[in-house]
Amino acid sequence: MKICYINFNLNNPRDQITLRGLKENGVSLLEISDCTPGWRKYVTIAKSYRAHRKECDVVMIGYAGSVLVIFMSLITRKSIVYNSLANFLDSMIISRRNGSYLSLSTIWYYAVEFLAFHMASLSFLECQSQKDMVVRLFKVNHKKISVHFVGTDDKQFCFDSTVKKLKEFTVMFRGMFLPEAGADVVIRAAKELEHEGIRFRIIGRGLLQRKIEELIQKLKPNNVEFITERLPIEILRDKMLECHLSLGQLAKHPRVHTTIPHKAFESMAMKLPYLTGENKGVMEVLKDGQTCFVVPPGDHFGLARKILEISKQPEDLERISENAYRLYLREFTPKILARKIVEEIEFR
């Protein structure tokens, strides 16, 4: 099988993980991308595709490429597989609030996603709850949607026994400061634990950064290391591995139920015990008390109590991290996940 894989930018983590996995399964790939501003990129992509279209069996559109699904549907008769993983309405309106539910931007996102999901022969989404949302919201036949977990680049985010843990019990929170992330919950929990010998390392930036900085200034927790600059991957990995516990999404927010954050798979691959707010998305992959720890979402008191409890149970930390690591190796490496993509395409 030869797949023509197209996106405006193929350097995003989601596409890179998929491309690597496909190559590891022996799939021949033609990669086409162009992120030139304006309409010229469509001309470039069309020319590149037409020059090689006879070589390809399937056209696959990468992450967040809804417009490209529509565009390619106009110039090819081949089956189009959309590696969507998420949808714009969920990520841009529900999460980032880029418009009200009746705004022009919302109508635009809905129209583009509606057409893309209906025009594609098959679409991949990151979890079952995301699939349920898309089927309901965009009136798509559920048989045209398949679940494909995102995974992680385990060549970058990998376990390394030579990296020593910090002397004090340290909790890691990493990611974009979006409403569903719950960075404010972490700051408030840190304040509750500032006299318990527990430290917090927060690495992130983004939409709510100013509000998070203002909260830190207001509460002044003395046990928080706050990093907002972009770190080289080697330094970021070591800073994560030095910690004893990794935190997931902790807000009480609708989007936590329709997405699984990268750091869930990163923590599994790095053998870092993972603590998350209870939600439908990540619970499709992990189980409380077996491969992760779970707390009620949006409850900083509950989070603080759970962290304090966990910090005194090194055996549980080791057991949870080992179980999750073995689960990752068994089911969620890029090669294993991409094999399921190939099987799904061949089955169709």
C-alpha positions as a Markdown table, in Angstrom:
| # | Residue | x | y | z |
|---|---|---|---|---|
| 1 | Met | 0.0 | 0.0 | 0.0 |
| 2 | Lys | 1.2 | 3.5 | -0.8 |
| 3 | Ile | -0.4 | 6.5 | 1.0 |
| 4 | Cys | -0.3 | 10.1 | -0.1 |
| 5 | Tyr | -0.2 | 11.9 | 3.2 |
| 6 | Ile | -1.1 | 15.6 | 2.9 |
| 7 | Asn | -1.3 | 18.5 | 5.3 |
| 8 | Phe | -0.3 | 22.2 | 5.4 |
| 9 | Asn | 2.4 | 21.4 | 8.0 |
| 10 | Leu | 3.5 | 17.9 | 8.6 |
| 11 | Asn | 5.8 | 18.8 | 11.5 |
| 12 | Asn | 3.0 | 18.8 | 14.2 |
| 13 | Pro | 3.4 | 16.0 | 16.8 |
| 14 | Arg | 0.1 | 14.2 | 15.8 |
| 15 | Asp | 1.1 | 13.8 | 12.2 |
| 16 | Gln | 4.7 | 12.9 | 13.0 |
| 17 | Ile | 3.6 | 10.1 | 15.3 |
| 18 | Thr | 1.3 | 8.7 | 12.6 |
| 19 | Leu | 3.9 | 9.0 | 9.8 |
| 20 | Arg | 6.6 | 7.3 | 11.9 |
| 21 | Gly | 4.2 | 4.4 | 12.8 |
| 22 | Leu | 3.1 | 3.9 | 9.2 |
| 23 | Lys | 6.8 | 3.7 | 8.1 |
| 24 | Glu | 7.5 | 1.2 | 10.8 |
| 25 | Asn | 4.7 | -0.9 | 9.4 |
| 26 | Gly | 6.3 | -0.9 | 5.9 |
| 27 | Val | 3.8 | 1.5 | 4.4 |
| 28 | Ser | 5.2 | 3.5 | 1.4 |
| 29 | Leu | 4.5 | 7.2 | 1.9 |
| 30 | Leu | 4.3 | 10.2 | -0.4 |
| 31 | Glu | 4.4 | 13.3 | 1.9 |
| 32 | Ile | 3.0 | 16.6 | 0.5 |
| 33 | Ser | 2.9 | 19.8 | 2.5 |
| 34 | Asp | 2.9 | 23.5 | 1.9 |
| 35 | Cys | 2.1 | 26.3 | 4.5 |
| 36 | Thr | 2.6 | 29.3 | 2.2 |
| 37 | Pro | 0.1 | 32.1 | 3.2 |
| 38 | Gly | -2.9 | 32.5 | 0.9 |
| 39 | Trp | -4.2 | 30.4 | -2.0 |
| 40 | Arg | -0.8 | 29.5 | -3.6 |
| 41 | Lys | -0.4 | 26.5 | -1.2 |
| 42 | Tyr | -3.4 | 24.9 | -2.7 |
| 43 | Val | -1.9 | 25.2 | -6.2 |
| 44 | Thr | 1.4 | 23.7 | -5.0 |
| 45 | Ile | -0.4 | 20.8 | -3.2 |
| 46 | Ala | -2.5 | 20.1 | -6.3 |
| 47 | Lys | 0.5 | 20.0 | -8.6 |
| 48 | Ser | 2.5 | 17.8 | -6.3 |
| 49 | Tyr | -0.5 | 15.4 | -6.0 |
| 50 | Arg | -1.2 | 15.2 | -9.7 |
| 51 | Ala | 2.4 | 14.5 | -10.5 |
| 52 | His | 2.3 | 11.4 | -8.3 |
| 53 | Arg | -1.4 | 10.4 | -8.2 |
| 54 | Lys | -0.9 | 7.2 | -10.1 |
| 55 | Glu | 1.6 | 5.9 | -7.5 |
| 56 | Cys | -0.9 | 6.2 | -4.6 |
| 57 | Asp | -3.6 | 3.9 | -3.4 |
| 58 | Val | -5.1 | 6.2 | -0.8 |
| 59 | Val | -5.1 | 9.9 | 0.0 |
| 60 | Met | -4.7 | 10.6 | 3.8 |
| 61 | Ile | -5.2 | 14.1 | 5.2 |
| 62 | Gly | -3.4 | 15.0 | 8.4 |
| 63 | Tyr | -4.5 | 16.6 | 11.7 |
| 64 | Ala | -6.8 | 19.6 | 11.5 |
| 65 | Gly | -6.9 | 19.4 | 7.7 |
| 66 | Ser | -10.6 | 19.7 | 7.2 |
| 67 | Val | -10.3 | 22.3 | 4.5 |
| 68 | Leu | -7.9 | 20.0 | 2.7 |
| 69 | Val | -10.4 | 17.2 | 2.8 |
| 70 | Ile | -12.8 | 19.4 | 1.0 |
| 71 | Phe | -10.2 | 20.6 | -1.5 |
| 72 | Met | -8.8 | 17.1 | -2.3 |
| 73 | Ser | -12.4 | 15.8 | -2.8 |
| 74 | Leu | -12.6 | 18.1 | -5.7 |
| 75 | Ile | -9.5 | 16.9 | -7.5 |
| 76 | Thr | -9.3 | 13.2 | -6.8 |
| 77 | Arg | -11.5 | 10.1 | -7.1 |
| 78 | Lys | -9.4 | 8.1 | -4.7 |
| 79 | Ser | -10.6 | 7.3 | -1.2 |
| 80 | Ile | -9.8 | 10.1 | 1.3 |
| 81 | Val | -8.9 | 9.1 | 4.9 |
| 82 | Tyr | -9.0 | 12.0 | 7.3 |
| 83 | Asn | -6.7 | 11.7 | 10.3 |
| 84 | Ser | -8.7 | 14.4 | 12.2 |
| 85 | Leu | -8.2 | 13.1 | 15.8 |
| 86 | Ala | -10.3 | 16.1 | 17.0 |
| 87 | Asn | -12.6 | 18.7 | 15.6 |
| 88 | Phe | -12.4 | 22.5 | 15.2 |
| 89 | Leu | -15.6 | 23.2 | 17.0 |
| 90 | Asp | -14.4 | 21.3 | 20.1 |
| 91 | Ser | -10.9 | 22.8 | 20.1 |
| 92 | Met | -11.6 | 26.4 | 19.0 |
| 93 | Ile | -15.0 | 27.2 | 20.3 |
| 94 | Ile | -15.6 | 24.9 | 23.4 |
| 95 | Ser | -11.9 | 25.1 | 24.5 |
| 96 | Arg | -10.4 | 28.4 | 23.3 |
| 97 | Arg | -13.8 | 30.3 | 23.1 |
| 98 | Asn | -12.9 | 31.8 | 19.7 |
| 99 | Gly | -16.5 | 32.9 | 19.2 |
| 100 | Ser | -20.0 | 32.4 | 20.8 |
| 101 | Tyr | -22.1 | 29.4 | 19.8 |
| 102 | Leu | -24.0 | 31.6 | 17.2 |
| 103 | Ser | -21.0 | 33.6 | 15.9 |
| 104 | Leu | -19.9 | 33.6 | 12.3 |
| 105 | Ser | -16.7 | 31.7 | 13.3 |
| 106 | Thr | -18.7 | 29.0 | 14.9 |
| 107 | Ile | -20.9 | 28.7 | 11.8 |
| 108 | Trp | -17.7 | 28.5 | 9.7 |
| 109 | Tyr | -16.1 | 25.8 | 11.8 |
| 110 | Tyr | -19.3 | 23.8 | 11.8 |
| 111 | Ala | -19.7 | 24.0 | 8.0 |
| 112 | Val | -16.1 | 23.0 | 7.3 |
| 113 | Glu | -16.1 | 20.1 | 9.7 |
| 114 | Phe | -19.6 | 18.9 | 8.5 |
| 115 | Leu | -18.4 | 18.8 | 4.9 |
| 116 | Ala | -15.0 | 17.2 | 5.7 |
| 117 | Phe | -16.5 | 14.4 | 7.8 |
| 118 | His | -19.1 | 13.6 | 5.1 |
| 119 | Met | -16.7 | 13.8 | 2.2 |
| 120 | Ala | -14.0 | 11.6 | 3.7 |
| 121 | Ser | -14.4 | 7.9 | 3.2 |
| 122 | Leu | -13.1 | 7.3 | 6.7 |
| 123 | Ser | -12.1 | 9.6 | 9.6 |
| 124 | Phe | -10.0 | 8.8 | 12.7 |
| 125 | Leu | -10.8 | 10.5 | 16.0 |
| 126 | Glu | -8.8 | 10.3 | 19.2 |
| 127 | Cys | -11.3 | 8.6 | 21.5 |
| 128 | Gln | -14.8 | 7.0 | 21.6 |
| 129 | Ser | -16.3 | 10.0 | 23.3 |
| 130 | Gln | -15.0 | 12.3 | 20.6 |
| 131 | Lys | -16.5 | 10.0 | 18.0 |
| 132 | Asp | -19.8 | 10.0 | 19.8 |
| 133 | Met | -19.7 | 13.8 | 19.8 |
| 134 | Val | -18.9 | 14.1 | 16.1 |
| 135 | Val | -21.6 | 11.5 | 15.1 |
| 136 | Arg | -24.2 | 13.4 | 17.1 |
| 137 | Leu | -23.1 | 16.9 | 16.2 |
| 138 | Phe | -22.4 | 16.5 | 12.5 |
| 139 | Lys | -24.9 | 13.7 | 11.7 |
| 140 | Val | -22.2 | 11.4 | 10.4 |
| 141 | Asn | -22.7 | 7.7 | 9.9 |
| 142 | His | -20.8 | 6.1 | 12.8 |
| 143 | Lys | -19.4 | 3.5 | 10.4 |
| 144 | Lys | -17.4 | 6.3 | 8.7 |
| 145 | Ile | -15.6 | 7.1 | 12.0 |
| 146 | Ser | -13.0 | 5.0 | 13.7 |
| 147 | Val | -11.1 | 5.6 | 17.0 |
| 148 | His | -7.4 | 6.1 | 16.7 |
| 149 | Phe | -5.5 | 7.0 | 19.9 |
| 150 | Val | -2.9 | 9.7 | 19.4 |
| 151 | Gly | 0.0 | 8.1 | 21.4 |
| 152 | Thr | 3.3 | 9.9 | 21.7 |
| 153 | Asp | 6.8 | 10.2 | 20.2 |
| 154 | Asp | 8.6 | 7.7 | 22.5 |
| 155 | Lys | 11.9 | 8.5 | 21.0 |
| 156 | Gln | 11.7 | 11.9 | 22.6 |
| 157 | Phe | 9.5 | 11.1 | 25.6 |
| 158 | Cys | 11.0 | 7.9 | 26.9 |
| 159 | Phe | 12.0 | 6.3 | 30.2 |
| 160 | Asp | 15.6 | 6.9 | 31.3 |
| 161 | Ser | 16.8 | 5.3 | 34.5 |
| 162 | Thr | 19.9 | 7.5 | 34.6 |
| 163 | Val | 17.9 | 10.6 | 35.4 |
| 164 | Lys | 17.6 | 10.9 | 39.2 |
| 165 | Lys | 14.5 | 12.0 | 41.0 |
| 166 | Leu | 14.6 | 15.3 | 42.9 |
| 167 | Lys | 15.2 | 14.9 | 46.7 |
| 168 | Glu | 11.8 | 16.5 | 47.6 |
| 169 | Phe | 8.6 | 14.9 | 46.3 |
| 170 | Thr | 7.8 | 16.9 | 43.2 |
| 171 | Val | 4.7 | 17.1 | 41.1 |
| 172 | Met | 4.9 | 17.9 | 37.4 |
| 173 | Phe | 2.2 | 19.8 | 35.5 |
| 174 | Arg | 3.0 | 20.4 | 31.8 |
| 175 | Gly | 0.9 | 21.7 | 29.0 |
| 176 | Met | -1.0 | 24.6 | 27.4 |
| 177 | Phe | -2.9 | 26.8 | 29.9 |
| 178 | Leu | -6.3 | 26.1 | 28.4 |
| 179 | Pro | -9.6 | 26.1 | 30.3 |
| 180 | Glu | -9.8 | 22.3 | 30.4 |
| 181 | Ala | -6.2 | 22.0 | 31.7 |
| 182 | Gly | -7.0 | 23.1 | 35.3 |
| 183 | Ala | -3.7 | 24.9 | 35.9 |
| 184 | Asp | -5.5 | 27.1 | 38.5 |
| 185 | Val | -6.6 | 24.0 | 40.3 |
| 186 | Val | -2.9 | 22.9 | 40.5 |
| 187 | Ile | -1.8 | 26.3 | 41.9 |
| 188 | Arg | -4.5 | 26.3 | 44.6 |
| 189 | Ala | -3.6 | 22.7 | 45.5 |
| 190 | Ala | 0.1 | 23.7 | 45.7 |
| 191 | Lys | -0.8 | 26.5 | 48.2 |
| 192 | Glu | -2.6 | 23.9 | 50.4 |
| 193 | Leu | 0.6 | 21.8 | 50.4 |
| 194 | Glu | 3.3 | 24.4 | 50.8 |
| 195 | His | 4.2 | 23.2 | 54.3 |
| 196 | Glu | 4.1 | 19.5 | 53.5 |
| 197 | Gly | 7.4 | 19.1 | 51.8 |
| 198 | Ile | 5.8 | 18.8 | 48.4 |
| 199 | Arg | 6.9 | 20.9 | 45.4 |
| 200 | Phe | 5.3 | 21.6 | 42.1 |
| 201 | Arg | 7.0 | 22.1 | 38.8 |
| 202 | Ile | 4.7 | 23.8 | 36.3 |
| 203 | Ile | 5.8 | 24.1 | 32.6 |
| 204 | Gly | 3.4 | 25.7 | 30.2 |
| 205 | Arg | 2.1 | 28.8 | 28.5 |
| 206 | Gly | -0.9 | 29.8 | 26.4 |
| 207 | Leu | -4.4 | 31.3 | 26.5 |
| 208 | Leu | -4.8 | 31.7 | 30.3 |
| 209 | Gln | -1.2 | 32.4 | 31.1 |
| 210 | Arg | -1.8 | 35.9 | 32.4 |
| 211 | Lys | -4.6 | 34.6 | 34.7 |
| 212 | Ile | -2.3 | 31.9 | 36.1 |
| 213 | Glu | 0.5 | 34.4 | 36.7 |
| 214 | Glu | -2.0 | 36.7 | 38.5 |
| 215 | Leu | -3.2 | 33.8 | 40.7 |
| 216 | Ile | 0.4 | 32.9 | 41.6 |
| 217 | Gln | 1.0 | 36.5 | 42.5 |
| 218 | Lys | -2.1 | 36.5 | 44.7 |
| 219 | Leu | -1.5 | 33.3 | 46.5 |
| 220 | Lys | 2.3 | 33.4 | 46.6 |
| 221 | Pro | 2.9 | 29.6 | 47.1 |
| 222 | Asn | 6.5 | 29.1 | 48.0 |
| 223 | Asn | 6.7 | 25.6 | 46.6 |
| 224 | Val | 6.0 | 26.3 | 42.9 |
| 225 | Glu | 8.6 | 26.4 | 40.1 |
| 226 | Phe | 6.9 | 28.2 | 37.2 |
| 227 | Ile | 8.5 | 27.9 | 33.7 |
| 228 | Thr | 6.9 | 29.5 | 30.6 |
| 229 | Glu | 9.7 | 29.5 | 28.1 |
| 230 | Arg | 9.9 | 26.8 | 25.4 |
| 231 | Leu | 12.5 | 24.3 | 26.4 |
| 232 | Pro | 14.7 | 22.0 | 24.2 |
| 233 | Ile | 13.1 | 18.6 | 24.2 |
| 234 | Glu | 16.1 | 17.0 | 26.0 |
| 235 | Ile | 15.8 | 19.5 | 28.9 |
| 236 | Leu | 12.0 | 19.2 | 29.0 |
| 237 | Arg | 12.2 | 15.4 | 29.1 |
| 238 | Asp | 14.8 | 15.4 | 32.0 |
| 239 | Lys | 12.7 | 18.0 | 33.9 |
| 240 | Met | 9.7 | 15.7 | 33.6 |
| 241 | Leu | 11.7 | 12.5 | 34.6 |
| 242 | Glu | 13.1 | 14.2 | 37.7 |
| 243 | Cys | 9.5 | 14.5 | 39.1 |
| 244 | His | 7.6 | 11.9 | 41.1 |
| 245 | Leu | 4.1 | 12.4 | 39.8 |
| 246 | Ser | 2.6 | 13.8 | 36.5 |
| 247 | Leu | -0.7 | 15.7 | 36.5 |
| 248 | Gly | -3.3 | 15.5 | 33.7 |
| 249 | Gln | -6.4 | 17.6 | 33.0 |
| 250 | Leu | -8.0 | 18.7 | 36.2 |
| 251 | Ala | -10.7 | 21.3 | 35.4 |
| 252 | Lys | -14.4 | 20.7 | 35.5 |
| 253 | His | -14.9 | 21.5 | 31.8 |
| 254 | Pro | -16.8 | 19.7 | 29.0 |
| 255 | Arg | -13.8 | 19.3 | 26.8 |
| 256 | Val | -12.0 | 16.9 | 29.2 |
| 257 | His | -14.5 | 14.3 | 28.2 |
| 258 | Thr | -13.8 | 14.4 | 24.5 |
| 259 | Thr | -10.0 | 14.4 | 24.4 |
| 260 | Ile | -6.9 | 12.6 | 25.7 |
| 261 | Pro | -3.9 | 14.9 | 26.3 |
| 262 | His | -0.5 | 14.0 | 24.9 |
| 263 | Lys | 0.9 | 14.0 | 28.4 |
| 264 | Ala | -1.2 | 11.0 | 29.3 |
| 265 | Phe | 0.7 | 8.9 | 26.8 |
| 266 | Glu | 4.0 | 10.7 | 27.5 |
| 267 | Ser | 3.7 | 9.8 | 31.2 |
| 268 | Met | 3.0 | 6.2 | 30.3 |
| 269 | Ala | 6.0 | 6.0 | 28.0 |
| 270 | Met | 8.3 | 7.7 | 30.6 |
| 271 | Lys | 7.1 | 5.5 | 33.4 |
| 272 | Leu | 5.8 | 8.5 | 35.3 |
| 273 | Pro | 2.7 | 7.8 | 37.6 |
| 274 | Tyr | -0.2 | 9.8 | 36.2 |
| 275 | Leu | -2.9 | 11.6 | 38.2 |
| 276 | Thr | -5.9 | 13.0 | 36.3 |
| 277 | Gly | -9.3 | 14.5 | 36.9 |
| 278 | Glu | -12.0 | 11.9 | 36.3 |
| 279 | Asn | -13.3 | 12.2 | 32.7 |
| 280 | Lys | -14.6 | 10.0 | 29.9 |
| 281 | Gly | -11.7 | 10.5 | 27.5 |
| 282 | Val | -8.7 | 9.3 | 29.4 |
| 283 | Met | -10.7 | 6.7 | 31.2 |
| 284 | Glu | -10.9 | 4.9 | 27.8 |
| 285 | Val | -7.2 | 4.2 | 28.2 |
| 286 | Leu | -6.4 | 4.2 | 31.9 |
| 287 | Lys | -8.0 | 2.7 | 35.0 |
| 288 | Asp | -8.1 | 4.3 | 38.5 |
| 289 | Gly | -5.9 | 2.3 | 40.9 |
| 290 | Gln | -4.4 | 0.2 | 38.2 |
| 291 | Thr | -2.7 | 2.5 | 35.6 |
| 292 | Cys | -3.4 | 5.9 | 37.0 |
| 293 | Phe | -4.7 | 7.9 | 40.0 |
| 294 | Val | -8.0 | 9.8 | 39.7 |
| 295 | Val | -9.5 | 12.8 | 41.6 |
| 296 | Pro | -12.8 | 14.7 | 41.1 |
| 297 | Pro | -12.3 | 17.5 | 38.5 |
| 298 | Gly | -12.1 | 21.1 | 39.7 |
| 299 | Asp | -11.5 | 20.2 | 43.3 |
| 300 | His | -8.2 | 21.6 | 44.5 |
| 301 | Phe | -8.8 | 20.4 | 48.1 |
| 302 | Gly | -9.3 | 16.9 | 46.8 |
| 303 | Leu | -6.3 | 17.1 | 44.6 |
| 304 | Ala | -4.1 | 18.3 | 47.5 |
| 305 | Arg | -5.3 | 15.4 | 49.7 |
| 306 | Lys | -4.7 | 12.9 | 47.0 |
| 307 | Ile | -1.2 | 14.2 | 46.3 |
| 308 | Leu | -0.3 | 14.1 | 50.0 |
| 309 | Glu | -1.6 | 10.6 | 50.2 |
| 310 | Ile | 0.3 | 9.4 | 47.2 |
| 311 | Ser | 3.5 | 11.0 | 48.3 |
| 312 | Lys | 3.5 | 8.6 | 51.3 |
| 313 | Gln | 3.0 | 5.5 | 49.2 |
| 314 | Pro | 6.1 | 4.8 | 47.1 |
| 315 | Glu | 5.0 | 1.2 | 46.4 |
| 316 | Asp | 1.7 | 2.4 | 44.8 |
| 317 | Leu | 3.6 | 5.0 | 42.7 |
| 318 | Glu | 6.0 | 2.2 | 41.4 |
| 319 | Arg | 3.1 | -0.2 | 40.7 |
| 320 | Ile | 0.9 | 2.3 | 38.9 |
| 321 | Ser | 3.8 | 3.6 | 36.7 |
| 322 | Glu | 5.0 | 0.1 | 35.9 |
| 323 | Asn | 1.5 | -1.1 | 34.9 |
| 324 | Ala | 1.0 | 2.0 | 32.7 |
| 325 | Tyr | 4.4 | 1.6 | 31.1 |
| 326 | Arg | 3.7 | -2.1 | 30.2 |
| 327 | Leu | 0.2 | -1.1 | 28.9 |
| 328 | Tyr | 1.9 | 1.5 | 26.7 |
| 329 | Leu | 4.4 | -1.0 | 25.2 |
| 330 | Arg | 1.6 | -3.5 | 24.6 |
| 331 | Glu | -1.0 | -1.2 | 23.0 |
| 332 | Phe | 0.1 | 2.4 | 22.3 |
| 333 | Thr | 3.5 | 2.6 | 20.6 |
| 334 | Pro | 3.4 | 4.5 | 17.2 |
| 335 | Lys | 3.9 | 1.2 | 15.4 |
| 336 | Ile | 1.1 | -0.6 | 17.1 |
| 337 | Leu | -1.3 | 2.3 | 16.7 |
| 338 | Ala | -0.4 | 2.8 | 13.0 |
| 339 | Arg | -0.9 | -1.0 | 12.4 |
| 340 | Lys | -4.5 | -0.5 | 13.4 |
| 341 | Ile | -4.8 | 2.4 | 10.9 |
| 342 | Val | -3.5 | 0.1 | 8.1 |
| 343 | Glu | -5.9 | -2.7 | 9.0 |
| 344 | Glu | -8.8 | -0.3 | 9.1 |
| 345 | Ile | -8.0 | 1.1 | 5.7 |
| 346 | Glu | -7.4 | -2.3 | 4.1 |
| 347 | Phe | -10.7 | -3.6 | 5.6 |
| 348 | Arg | -12.6 | -0.8 | 3.9 |
